[in-house]
């Protein structure tokens, strides 16, 4: 029987790895703990929507059979959408920063601020 809510913790390392790979492609050496902090803060900031989906999918997974399938589908769709948005926002942020800095690497603070802003824009937030 699937364990409700167990999938939430597994997605963050994948997202951090993706952002680290994107950073390397841009020629940046950004610490993974810094990326973990960014991912965590964005997940916290988008908490209401993500928590609602996570709770619904977790509760559905407690129902044997069809509930597990539906809950897993909701969880997978949420994780895929969030991860895609993270990647697109991070690429857009780095691209913008390199243009603004005339090709010079941005600081970690610039990356964090721009990434959050781009993610909120893509996610339809503030």
Secondary structure by P-SEA (a helix, b strand, c coil): ccccccaaaaaaaaaaaaaaaaaaaacccccaaaaaaaaaaaaaaacaaaaaaaaaaaaaaacccaaaaaaaaaaaaaaaaaaaaaaaaaaaaaaaaaaaaccccccaaaaaaaaaaaaaaaaccc
